[in-house]
Amino acid sequence: MTIRISVIEDEVDFREGLVELLTLEGFDVFGFGTIGEFRIWRLTNHCNILILDRNLPDGDGLDTLKLFDASNNIASIVLTCEGQAHDRIAGMNADADYYLVKPFPIDELVAILRRLERRINSSKKDSSEWVLNSINWVITSPNNIGIELTKSEYSLLSCFIDKPGITISRDDIIKGFGLNPLDYDNRRLEVMVRRLRKKIEDAGVVKFPLQTVYGVGFAFTEVMKAS
């Protein structure tokens, strides 16, 4: 599997050079100058590894990591000119996998990426698909646990078929219900998601991979197919 990398870096020459080099290394790389640009791209795309600068025009790069949690399986490397202990601690507290101080040997970055690539590919081999049955309104987990769904729960989950890691906005989900987002109380959606997570986890699933992307919508972080 080709690893997809997002680079968030406002220094144009550095960013373009890094994107070009990593592309030559065989990675699928996308560059962004701001957190906002990345967030817009993220609405309809996914990545496996995030490389980000801390000092960006629209905020601290570490804030980007708050969009995800551990179950998103997105690895992160923080780049910065700040090498003080408290800066490295901030990176670790934000769950960054690595923290590199500029300037750094490019070979070191590539070696880190190869290590993360092995980890990601290994985890992919261990995972399997969720299956959403459109006739019986049942979702079946990778360990073969079947959970009956309500019509609304089925409509919600059908938005994520064949879209692993891609964020679906709240408005698009509400439209999937056949309703107008302007007339719909978003709190109803939040309650539905919370109850659905509990239902599935109560059935014996350790962690249901429907994740909140704060301020945007939701993402299903594993593969789900229709049957």
Phi, psi and omega in degrees: 000129177287128180280132180259126184241135172251129179247118177251106187206126184274347176281107192301310183298317180295315182297312182295321178295320180292317179299316181296315182296314183290330174296319177296334178282356177101006179271159174262107194240138177231135182249144180221144181268344182217163174297320181300317179299318180295318183296322178294315178299322184294339181300328184234012182220170177224163174218161178262327183227137179246122174250120186220144174277155178278317186266093182247157184303329183247025173141181177282127180304332180298334179297333179297326182293341180288347177288345185236164168230181189301328184285352175288342179058036175257119179278155184219143176233122181263129177251139182200159172270352183266120183245014180290157183301318184293333177288319178294322179295321178299321178296318179293322179293336177272008178069027173290142180284322180219156182225110183248134179263128178288145350282151181228153177295128182298330178298328178293318178297316180297319179298320178296317180296322178295322178294316178294324178300315179298319180295317182293315181295326178294318180292327179294323180295331183276350185258161175220185191270152163272149181234128180250116182270121185277347181270312183263357183055056179233135172252133182246127183282167178302332178265024169068034172263123179261133181234125178286141183243156169280169178301317181293320179295320177296315179300320178299307185290333180295341177294341187253007180297128179060028179228055183297126176080357182270131181282129175254127184291157177301319181298319180293325177294316180296321176297327176296336175282351185083023183242165178268121180303331181290336182257003188253134179277114183302337179296330177297320179293318179298317179296318180299314180297317180298315180293323180294316177302314182295318179302314184288320179290327176294336179283352177118003176278125186297314182213116179279125190275031173267111189246144175279128171256102193302131178081357184234297184176229183221157176222140174260114195270005173235173181283132175230129180245156176269151175224000000 
